Structures are given as structure tokens and as C-alpha cells.
Amino acid sequence: MSAVESVRWSADGSAVDIIDQRLLPGTLVRRALRTADEVCEAIRTLAVRGAPAIGVTGAMGLVVALAPHVDEERERFLAHADELGERIARVRPTAVNLSWAVGRIRRRARETTGDARVVLEALRREATSILDEDREMCRRIGEHGLALLGDGARVLTHCNAGALATGGIGTALAPVYLAAERGRRVAVFADETRPLLQGSRLTAWELAQAGIDVTVLADNMAASLMREGSVDLVIVGADRIAANGDVANKIGTYPLALAARHHGIPFYVAAPWSTVDPATPTGDAIEIEHRSGDELGRGSEAPVSPRDVAVYNPAFDVTPAALVTAFVTDRGVLRPPYRFDDAGHAGGSPG
């Protein structure tokens, strides 16, 4: 069993090498990102997606975008770091990992003494650390979540929170990968995830590549599957976790949590600590990205809605903390009551 590698340095280190997820599952193509424009375009158009993966890509992308400025005077180089960093961080506002990772690179730039060349090398090391930490984080989430999956577990997930969404083996899928690695039988039901079908295009593809049993279902079939008694637990990822435990994740997560609560099925959120935003008090304060109406109304060869009809297409929804059974993080499994603070602690009970 092996997971795909969604983001990495190019062989010569001059570019960020990503899998173009827009072309999956039909074609596996890797792209090299060398400029801020290319990095922003890749993140905006979902060539790379998933909160941890876009954070890693943003950090590494800022480094490669600064390479042409390496011979400039220090303060001018730092000004470019701020300007390009702000551009990259603004591309997708809901996922906190992007601004977190880019902000970390910008802080390292200011803290490093020496000329632009010295600073750039320090930034490359910092971005590499972010990538390495992401891989280790995924593994820890998998280890902590492994106890939730018994032999024969049937897991329902939404969108893609696997290897394609991170620098490692994923967040929501990390326990699944480790369970399979250790010989446990595990089956995954993947919501197709309208309107961009990240579940059917990405989750199903990467699990099939790893030889893990996966079945795709339409989003509106999930509650019926639960009613049949075919689901043991739900695990999803997160793009932002508010201080009170409210969770922003791919649109469709909230009704899944409601259905799980009604059917008495545990609903788990798996995410790295960097997804926690203690500066956001509740889910009401999370900025929800709205995407082009064409994604919904013109997503296939023939239009699926009249051209003159308005389209409501939020990319995310907010699931109240009260519907979350537990958070599976790289620091452990946390159970309610949830209270994430600025000191990096949570009020949830370890379990």
C-alpha cells in the first residue's frame, strides 16, 4: 500500500512539482510551478487543493517565486516577499493553512539576518520543514485515529482529505491507510461531492491506487446508507476550525453531520493543529468562499440549469461543534467540550 505524492520540490529544486488534480481520474499529470502567477492559478483553479496541500504549496511557491529576486538589495527582497506572500495567501480565504504557511515564510524572512541569498536559503529550509512536518502530521493523525477503526470498519467520507489533499497520507484517510497497512479490513464509502466531484474523482482514485476497498455514492444517498446500517463511522477533514470547535469544510459536510447524529453514528473531524484558528470565535465568523456559478450550472458538456437562473455555489459549509463526536488531530483525539485558545491548547477532553 502506498499513497500518492501530491506536492514536492522538482528534481532541481527550481519549482514546486504538483499533481494536476483537475485532470484526475482520467490522466495523471504533474506540473511545475515557478512563478507566483502559476502558484496562484494552480490554487485558485483547484489544480492543487486540500487545506494542508495548498498551505505547503503556498509556502514552497513563495520561495520559488522569490528566486528571481535573489540578487536584489535585502529590503527590496523582503518587500517582494511581503507582496508576493499577500497575493498567494489571498487566493483562497476559507482554508486557514494557506495564510498560516505563507505567514510563516514571511516571518522567517524578516527574522533571518544576511543578504537576500542567505534569506532565500533560509526560506527554502523553512518551506521544506513545512512539507516534512505535514508528512509527519498526517502520520500522527493516522496513529491517533487508528483506534477508531476496528477490523471490518465501514467508513463514510466526504470530499477528499487523503494524500492528494496533503503533503503526506492525508488527514481523514490517514487512519484508513494505516489500518490497511496493518492488515485490517476496511471499506470506504466516498460521497461524490457535488459540484466538483472531489470524492468520486480524487478519493476513489487514490484509494483504488492503494488497493483499498472504495465505493462511490451520490451525496444524497448518504443518509439512506446510514439508515441501512452500512456505516460504522464518518470521518471528514476540515479547512478551518473555530475557537469553539465549529468546522468549515467542503459544502455538504453539515448535512452529513446531521444525518450521522440522527442515526447515532460517530462523526469525526480529522485535521492538523494548523487548521485550528483561535482568532475566529465561531463558525459564523468564517469567510465562506463562493465559486463561479458555472461550476454548478455548466459542469458537464450540456448545461444542467437555465442560463438566466441564479446559481448558489458556496464552496464550504460550517458544521456546529455540537455535531462533532471528536477531533482527530496530530496532538491526539479531543472530545467535547471544545475550546481552542491562542496558547495552542484545547478545552476538549483527550480520549
LINQUI-V559839 format. One record per helix or strand. SS is the DSSP state (alpha for helix, beta for strand). FROM is the first residue (numbers start at 1). TO is the last residue. If there is no record, write none. Layout:
{{SS:FROM:TO} {SS:FROM:TO}}
This chain:
{{beta:7:9} {beta:16:19} {alpha:21:23} {beta:30:33} {alpha:36:44} {alpha:51:69} {alpha:74:89} {alpha:96:111} {alpha:116:148} {beta:153:157} {alpha:163:165} {alpha:174:181} {beta:186:191} {alpha:198:209} {beta:213:217} {alpha:219:227} {beta:233:236} {beta:240:242} {beta:247:250} {alpha:253:262} {beta:266:270} {alpha:273:275} {beta:276:277} {alpha:283:285} {beta:290:290} {alpha:294:297} {beta:314:314} {beta:316:319} {alpha:321:323} {beta:326:329} {beta:332:335} {beta:340:340} {beta:346:346} {beta:349:350}}
